[in-house]
């Protein structure tokens, strides 16, 4: 938005409030002028928190790698009990993070966005 000449400061408090609820803010401009804010969120799948809890009880750690902002990621990860979070990652950074965790002691799985 800044590159387009729009000042998002007017809506920064609203964006922070959305992040505190696990939502990502997307700024909207019309003809280069800030026009509003849209919230997007990926709800947890049913059973996700139970699955994370079962993995934890079995001594299996979990991590969340996401492109979401850090504040949004922290809220989303807290619900199912994920404590290792890497946020604001581009797809190639997610792949690189997974590559560093391979080996005989690790099993990797991932959920791709639909």
C-alpha positions as CSV (number, residue, x, y, z in Angstrom):
1,X,0.0,0.0,0.0
2,X,2.8,2.4,0.8
3,X,4.3,1.9,-2.6
4,X,0.9,2.9,-4.1
5,X,0.9,6.0,-1.9
6,X,-1.8,4.9,0.5
7,X,-1.2,5.5,4.2
8,X,-2.5,2.5,6.2
9,X,-1.9,4.2,9.6
10,X,-5.6,5.2,9.7
11,X,-6.6,1.5,9.9
12,X,-3.6,0.1,11.8
13,X,-5.5,-0.2,15.1
14,X,-8.3,-2.1,13.4
15,X,-5.7,-4.4,11.8
16,X,-4.1,-5.1,15.1
17,X,-7.5,-5.8,16.7
18,X,-8.1,-8.4,13.9
19,X,-4.7,-10.0,14.4
20,X,-5.5,-10.4,18.1
21,X,-8.5,-12.5,17.1
22,X,-6.5,-14.7,14.7
23,X,-7.5,-12.9,11.6
24,X,-5.2,-11.4,8.9
25,X,-6.0,-7.9,7.6
26,X,-6.0,-7.1,3.9
27,X,-6.0,-3.5,3.0
28,X,-8.1,-2.4,0.1
29,X,-7.4,0.6,-2.2
30,X,-9.6,2.1,-4.9
31,X,-7.8,4.2,-7.5
32,X,-4.7,4.2,-5.2
33,X,-6.6,5.5,-2.2
34,X,-7.1,3.5,1.0
35,X,-10.7,2.3,1.0
36,X,-11.0,-0.2,3.7
37,X,-9.9,-3.4,5.4
38,X,-11.0,-7.0,4.9
39,X,-10.4,-9.7,7.4
40,X,-9.5,-13.3,6.4
41,X,-9.0,-16.3,8.6
42,X,-8.5,-20.1,8.3
43,X,-10.5,-21.8,10.9
44,X,-9.1,-24.9,12.6
45,X,-10.4,-28.2,11.2
46,X,-12.7,-30.1,13.5
47,X,-10.5,-32.4,15.6
48,X,-7.3,-30.5,15.1
49,X,-6.9,-29.6,18.8
50,X,-7.5,-33.2,19.8
51,X,-5.0,-34.4,17.3
52,X,-2.3,-31.9,18.5
53,X,-3.0,-32.9,22.1
54,X,-2.7,-36.6,21.2
55,X,0.6,-36.0,19.5
56,X,1.9,-34.1,22.5
57,X,0.9,-36.8,24.9
58,X,2.8,-39.3,22.7
59,X,5.9,-37.0,23.0
60,X,5.6,-35.8,19.4
61,X,6.3,-32.1,19.0
62,X,4.4,-29.9,16.6
63,X,5.2,-26.6,14.8
64,X,3.3,-24.2,12.7
65,X,5.0,-22.6,9.6
66,X,2.8,-19.9,8.2
67,X,2.8,-16.9,6.0
68,X,0.5,-15.1,8.5
69,X,1.8,-12.3,10.6
70,X,3.3,-13.2,14.0
71,X,0.4,-11.9,16.1
72,X,-2.2,-13.7,14.0
73,X,-0.1,-16.9,14.0
74,X,0.3,-16.8,17.8
75,X,-3.5,-16.6,18.3
76,X,-4.2,-19.4,15.8
77,X,-1.5,-21.7,17.2
78,X,-2.6,-21.2,20.8
79,X,-6.0,-22.7,20.3
80,X,-4.8,-26.2,19.5
81,X,-1.7,-25.9,21.8
82,X,1.1,-25.4,19.2
83,X,4.0,-23.7,20.9
84,X,6.6,-23.7,18.1
85,X,5.6,-21.0,15.5
86,X,7.5,-19.6,12.5
87,X,5.4,-16.8,11.0
88,X,5.7,-14.4,8.0
89,X,7.3,-17.1,5.8
90,X,7.1,-17.2,2.1
91,X,6.6,-20.7,0.6
92,X,10.3,-21.2,-0.1
93,X,11.1,-20.4,3.5
94,X,8.6,-23.0,4.7
95,X,10.3,-25.6,2.4
96,X,13.7,-24.7,3.7
97,X,12.5,-24.9,7.4
98,X,11.2,-28.4,6.7
99,X,14.4,-29.5,5.0
100,X,16.4,-28.6,8.2
101,X,14.2,-30.8,10.3
102,X,14.6,-34.1,8.4
103,X,16.6,-37.1,9.5
104,X,16.0,-40.4,11.4
105,X,14.5,-38.7,14.6
106,X,12.0,-36.6,12.7
107,X,8.9,-37.4,10.7
108,X,7.4,-34.6,8.7
109,X,3.8,-34.0,7.8
110,X,2.1,-30.9,6.6
111,X,-1.3,-29.5,5.8
112,X,-1.5,-27.6,2.6
113,X,-4.0,-24.7,2.2
114,X,-7.0,-25.8,0.2
